[in-house]
């Protein structure tokens, strides 16, 4: 890492005279490191084929580490794979085969120090690329997201959660976790072999997208790093998923915001709930314009190998789109990184992606619930509007108590069955409709779903 920092003056010259070679050099220097250095190298490489970080744990060292933690001798039976946070070894233990992941020695302590170094590099890279680098935002992103990757116990819990979600789905295989030989620095799991996506020339299905959207939109769990080394195809044709260290629980509010943007309804609130704060940006008042630029290409067209949303946005908005980074929550960046890793995988193999068709089943079932999120209440007096309220759809079950006493009494006198009305609305999947209207003295009350 220090060597890379010392090369910054040289890198700046390469960026000035040979910008493409400068970026390649910098990205590979980082990829040859570990921890956050390698992560930044993956970002700079933008999903292109890159080398893995160098190993830091020998077989003998791994034996000693495992024996120290669990007082068990292990036999190595296969390959060793290095990654940014640790290494994976194939072993034999108690007569069975396993894969164990061991954190790089000292990685937890070095992560905290590396964050500051990464921010230094980020400033120089940002300047060379002409965009504003918001140090506070990226520091929060690195701290909240990537520090968590050094806790393999946390990763194991997420892996088990994904396994529960997809255990009956015959398209996917998620390796089982063995807690007996797992802790915060070692993760022991079922040895599930596959041909990694990076080595697959062609895939004739899009099941990995189903995994991504099913887990996120239907279950509120994000796999934040679906690059082509973290999934593969087994001999049986199953999609095998690995490395759950970047997984996150996503709140229902965030997911609803995402769905609102996808379905192009209530987009101002959609951006807020999704985690993009537009109030102080160029796009305040241009929310529809930004939404269309971001999501229409994904939903209305097949993504061809030549398509690039980032280039289209830069051409249209230039620095204005780059400034959104400081107003975007870390989870959005993580989600987009994972999604675009999948897009680049298929594009690099000259495969068009029907992303709109893939997404539609996850939006259709709950589409009306998402589209019709508001209950409207209007009160007119002598034909003039005196009250106009908007309530969330969740207020449907409590309408009687929300009404003024006069209206509640009138509902009872009129024998309006609010329970039956509520059932009717839910059976219609919350489609827009009038719930009821009443007149009391000079005032008329109208309640409907929009």
BELLINCOR-V968942 format. One record per residue. D_LAST is the distance of its C-alpha to the last C-alpha in whole Angstrom. Layout:
D_LAST, D_LAST
This chain:
56, 59, 60, 57, 57, 60, 59, 57, 59, 60, 57, 56, 59, 57, 54, 56, 58, 56, 53, 52, 55, 54, 51, 52, 55, 53, 50, 53, 55, 52, 51, 55, 54, 52, 49, 47, 49, 49, 45, 45, 47, 45, 42, 45, 46, 42, 42, 46, 48, 50, 53, 52, 54, 57, 58, 59, 60, 63, 64, 66, 64, 61, 64, 65, 61, 60, 63, 63, 60, 60, 64, 64, 65, 63, 64, 63, 62, 60, 58, 57, 54, 54, 50, 49, 49, 52, 54, 53, 56, 57, 59, 61, 61, 62, 63, 59, 58, 55, 53, 53, 52, 54, 53, 55, 57, 56, 53, 51, 53, 53, 49, 49, 52, 51, 47, 49, 51, 48, 47, 50, 50, 46, 47, 49, 47, 45, 47, 49, 45, 44, 41, 41, 41, 39, 42, 40, 37, 39, 41, 38, 37, 41, 41, 38, 38, 42, 44, 42, 43, 47, 46, 46, 46, 42, 42, 44, 41, 38, 40, 40, 37, 36, 39, 37, 34, 36, 39, 38, 37, 40, 39, 39, 42, 42, 45, 46, 47, 50, 50, 54, 54, 51, 51, 49, 52, 52, 50, 51, 50, 50, 52, 50, 51, 49, 50, 47, 45, 47, 50, 48, 48, 46, 43, 41, 38, 35, 35, 35, 32, 31, 32, 31, 27, 28, 29, 27, 23, 24, 27, 26, 30, 31, 34, 35, 38, 38, 41, 43, 45, 43, 42, 44, 45, 48, 50, 48, 45, 43, 41, 43, 41, 43, 43, 40, 41, 38, 36, 33, 30, 27, 24, 21, 20, 21, 21, 17, 17, 19, 17, 14, 17, 18, 15, 14, 11, 11, 15, 16, 15, 16, 19, 20, 19, 21, 24, 25, 25, 25, 25, 29, 29, 29, 26, 24, 22, 23, 20, 19, 23, 24, 21, 22, 26, 25, 23, 23, 27, 26, 24, 25, 29, 31, 33, 36, 39, 40, 36, 36, 32, 34, 37, 34, 32, 36, 37, 33, 33, 36, 37, 33, 32, 35, 34, 31, 33, 34, 30, 29, 29, 32, 30, 28, 32, 33, 30, 31, 35, 34, 32, 34, 37, 36, 35, 39, 40, 39, 40, 43, 44, 43, 40, 37, 34, 31, 28, 25, 26, 27, 24, 22, 23, 22, 18, 18, 18, 16, 14, 10, 11, 11, 8, 6, 7, 6, 6, 7, 10, 12, 16, 18, 22, 24, 21, 21, 18, 19, 17, 13, 12, 10, 11, 11, 10, 14, 14, 13, 16, 18, 16, 19, 21, 18, 18, 21, 25, 24, 21, 22, 25, 24, 21, 25, 27, 24, 24, 21, 21, 18, 19, 19, 15, 15, 17, 15, 12, 14, 16, 13, 13, 9, 8, 5, 7, 9, 11, 13, 15, 18, 21, 24, 26, 25, 22, 19, 16, 12, 10, 7, 4, 0
